[in-house]
Each structure stands twice: as structure tokens, then as C-alpha cells.
Amino acid sequence: LVGPRPMLPAQRYLYPGTAYFDLRPGLTGPWQVSERNGCSFAERAGYDNRYAQTVSARTDLLILMQTVSVVFRGTGV
């Protein structure tokens, strides 16, 4: 359930780093519970990179709980 959102093929050249390609895609992730559209594509990649370094069941559970909160508040922060 938790992982980077799939990107469009045209966005691939914009993506710095390789974390996205090392992770399985998900329905939610760190970017979805943070700034979302308030950040650049490179910043989005930073969320994926940090998630790849801290991936664990605990991290995933925390992101899932934050996702519920974001959905109910209708915000990305």
C-alpha cells in the first residue's frame, strides 16, 4: 500500500536519483502526506529517497495513519 506513486513516462528524465526504481509503487507515500502539489518534482523525489532509506513496517503504518488524517482534513500538510 505504501510506496511512490507511479510517474508518467515523460517525467522519468526529471527524476533525480534511483530510489523510485528500487521501490514498489503504492497508493500512498510520504509525498502524499506532506506538501503534495506544493513542491517540485525534484522535492517529490526527495521524499522517495528518504522513504527508501527508512522503509519499515513501522514507517508504513505511520504513513497509512497520516493518510487517513490527510483524507479527512482534505489537505496535504
Secondary structure, 3 states (H helix, E strand, C coil): CECCCCCCHHHHHHCCCCHHHHCCCCCECCCCCCCHHHCCHHHHHHHHHHHHHHCCHHHHHHHHHHHHHHHHHCCCC
